[in-house]
Amino acid sequence: MRSALFVILLMLSHALAQETPTDPNATPPAVADTPLEGVVVPEAIGDLLPSGPDPEAVADETVEAWLARPAVVLTDLLGMETEAMCAELPGMVLAPPPPAGTRVNIEDRRPAEVDDTEARSFTYSAVRPGDQLDVVRVELVRDGDVWQAVSVGFRVARVAPGRAWLADPATGAIFLALSLLVLVLLVRPSPARRSVGRAIGFVREHRRLVAGTMIVLYGAFAIGVWSGAALPPACEDAVLIVLGQALGQVGATSALASGEPMRLAVTIFYQNFGVVTLLLFWLGLLFGVPAYLLAIPQFFANGLPFGVLYEATGPLALLGTILLIVIELTAYFLVVAGGGMLLVTLIRNGFGGFSLAIRKITHMLLLAGVLLLVGAWYEVGLILLS
């Protein structure tokens, strides 16, 4: 279980690193530069961050406590007991300690604009080591008469600048039009339909390879689910906080809060296909092996939150998501299997079969794209119905 949590940390660190500057003094961000929307406060936060009736005093106390927090080295967590490790996770995500020597001007507290009347946010001028100017932001939510700090850290955008286009209504409209076009092309004779047919033919040709890939990767995911369900209750909040923060960093949280189906669909599809699937595709082009080496631990780690949710909500509450999980995982695993097809084809035919090998993995990418397109709209439907 320790190794499972460590994998989650590594994945989170990788995801956050893609959203932050490459400044050597930078730390993983914990705060977004957008208003809080629909915040749910896990119980663990109350033990981690200050609370009180005066939001300004709570914000000041939160910054002071943040500056006093000692740094935690990831490798040190491996020597901890599971529950002790879980106790450290929320702090690493919601309030990662600043670099040594960071200074914050507590007197320079300024309210930040927040649309939600149940939330408050304050910013403070700060200086990183090396006299680098920055801004620290504290976010709070109200629980009755008490204001609870929910995050503190250097201010960053919740959605990375490279993803801002996902929130554009025009992007959602174009995605809807393309989805309808794909539907039309697949239900009537067309080059797209013939390409999907060829992809299915490649799957049949390599059915033992594909079946073996599915068994291994679904097995890794199932072990992850089992490991998540076996975590002690004290770890549930920690895992959910990590998951929630990761979703916020890729724009899923803000897309969900917007209530716009097309924005939500395009965000889901971009993350699932444009990020995860394409990464597996590029790794598959390297003779297949790197794709398998990444996929096994990645999908094991992806199963952990589902195990936690299973324990927290029970199996009936997750029934609606089973089909979605099958659609998305099958799409990912087909691309990994495409890397295996490439390798097997080259072994059989030598480099004279390179063109055929490329066609096989490319058709797996096409088939995965169709599945994830269906999955994106199905997930939007599940969310709207719930």
WOTA-V247509 format. One record per pair of residues at least 6 apart in sequence whose C-alpha atoms are under 7 Angstrom apart, sorted by the first residue. I is the first residue (numbers start at 1). J is the second residue. D is the distance in whole Angstrom. If there is no record, write none. Layout:
I_J_D + I_J_D
//
This chain:
1_227_6 + 2_78_7 + 2_82_6 + 4_301_7 + 7_301_6 + 8_301_6 + 12_246_6 + 16_28_6 + 16_249_7 + 17_28_7 + 19_160_6 + 25_99_7 + 27_98_7 + 28_96_7 + 29_153_6 + 29_154_6 + 29_156_7 + 30_93_6 + 30_94_5 + 30_95_6 + 30_96_7 + 30_151_6 + 30_152_6 + 30_153_5 + 30_154_7 + 31_137_6 + 31_151_6 + 31_152_6 + 31_153_5 + 31_154_6 + 31_155_6 + 31_156_6 + 32_155_6 + 32_156_5 + 32_157_5 + 32_158_5 + 33_155_6 + 33_156_5 + 33_157_5 + 33_158_6 + 34_157_7 + 34_158_6 + 35_114_5 + 35_115_6 + 36_114_7 + 36_116_7 + 36_119_7 + 37_116_7 + 37_257_6 + 38_257_7 + 42_237_6 + 44_237_6 + 45_150_6 + 48_91_7 + 49_62_6 + 49_149_6 + 49_150_7 + 50_58_6 + 50_61_7 + 50_62_6 + 50_148_6 + 50_149_6 + 51_58_6 + 51_146_7 + 51_147_5 + 51_148_4 + 51_149_6 + 52_58_6 + 52_146_5 + 52_147_5 + 52_148_7 + 53_145_6 + 53_146_5 + 53_147_6 + 54_147_7 + 55_147_6 + 58_149_7 + 59_122_7 + 59_138_6 + 59_149_7 + 60_106_6 + 66_95_7 + 66_97_6 + 67_97_7 + 67_98_7 + 69_97_6 + 70_97_6 + 71_97_6 + 77_85_6 + 83_234_6 + 83_235_7 + 86_234_7 + 86_235_5 + 86_238_6 + 89_238_6 + 90_238_5 + 90_241_6 + 93_242_6 + 94_151_5 + 94_152_7 + 95_151_6 + 95_152_5 + 95_153_6 + 101_128_7 + 101_129_6 + 102_127_6 + 102_128_5 + 102_129_6 + 103_126_6 + 103_127_5 + 103_128_7 + 104_124_7 + 104_125_6 + 104_126_4 + 104_127_6 + 105_124_6 + 105_125_6 + 105_126_6 + 106_124_7 + 108_124_6 + 108_125_6 + 109_122_6 + 109_123_6 + 109_124_5 + 110_122_5 + 110_123_5 + 110_124_6 + 111_121_6 + 111_122_4 + 111_123_6 + 112_121_5 + 112_122_5 + 112_123_6 + 114_120_6 + 114_121_7 + 118_141_6 + 118_142_5 + 119_140_6 + 119_141_4 + 119_142_6 + 120_139_6 + 120_140_5 + 120_141_6 + 121_138_6 + 121_139_4 + 121_140_6 + 122_137_6 + 122_138_5 + 122_139_7 + 123_135_7 + 123_136_5 + 123_137_4 + 123_138_6 + 124_135_6 + 124_136_5 + 124_137_6 + 125_134_6 + 125_135_5 + 125_136_6 + 126_133_6 + 126_134_5 + 126_135_5 + 126_136_6 + 127_133_5 + 127_134_6 + 128_134_7 + 135_154_6 + 135_155_6 + 136_153_5 + 136_154_4 + 136_155_5 + 137_152_6 + 137_153_6 + 137_154_6 + 137_155_5 + 138_151_6 + 138_152_4 + 138_153_7 + 139_149_6 + 139_150_6 + 139_151_5 + 139_152_7 + 140_147_6 + 140_148_5 + 140_149_4 + 140_150_5 + 141_147_6 + 141_148_5 + 141_149_7 + 142_148_6 + 158_248_6 + 158_249_6 + 158_251_7 + 159_249_6 + 159_250_6 + 159_251_5 + 165_171_7 + 166_263_7 + 166_266_7 + 166_267_6 + 167_263_6 + 169_263_7 + 172_262_5 + 172_263_5 + 172_266_6 + 173_262_7 + 175_266_6 + 176_262_7 + 185_192_6 + 185_193_6 + 186_192_6 + 186_193_5 + 196_367_6 + 199_363_5 + 199_364_6 + 199_367_7 + 202_360_7 + 203_210_7 + 209_337_7 + 210_337_6 + 213_333_7 + 213_337_6 + 214_333_6 + 217_296_6 + 220_296_6 + 220_299_6 + 220_300_5 + 221_299_5 + 221_300_4 + 221_302_7 + 221_303_5 + 222_303_7 + 223_300_6 + 224_300_4 + 224_301_6 + 224_302_7 + 224_303_4 + 224_304_5 + 225_303_4 + 225_304_5 + 225_306_6 + 225_307_4 + 226_307_6 + 227_304_6 + 227_307_7 + 228_304_4 + 228_305_6 + 228_306_7 + 228_307_4 + 228_308_5 + 229_307_4 + 229_308_5 + 229_310_7 + 229_311_6 + 236_308_6 + 239_305_6 + 240_305_7 + 247_253_6 + 248_254_7 + 252_267_7 + 255_263_6 + 255_264_5 + 256_264_6 + 261_380_6 + 264_380_7 + 265_376_5 + 265_377_6 + 265_380_6 + 268_376_6 + 269_372_7 + 269_373_6 + 269_376_6 + 273_369_7 + 273_372_7 + 277_332_6 + 280_291_5 + 280_335_7 + 280_336_6 + 281_335_6 + 283_290_5 + 283_291_5 + 284_290_7 + 284_291_5 + 284_336_6 + 284_338_7 + 284_339_4 + 285_339_6 + 287_339_6 + 287_342_6 + 287_343_5 + 288_339_4 + 288_340_5 + 288_342_7 + 288_343_6 + 291_336_6 + 291_339_7 + 292_336_6 + 324_375_6 + 324_379_7 + 327_371_6 + 327_375_6 + 328_372_6 + 328_375_6 + 331_368_4 + 331_371_6 + 331_372_7 + 332_368_7 + 334_364_6 + 334_368_7 + 335_361_7 + 335_364_5 + 335_365_6 + 335_368_7 + 338_360_6 + 338_361_4 + 338_364_6 + 339_361_6 + 341_357_7 + 341_360_7 + 341_361_7 + 342_357_4 + 342_358_7 + 342_360_7 + 342_361_6 + 345_353_6 + 345_357_6 + 346_353_6 + 346_354_6 + 346_357_7
//
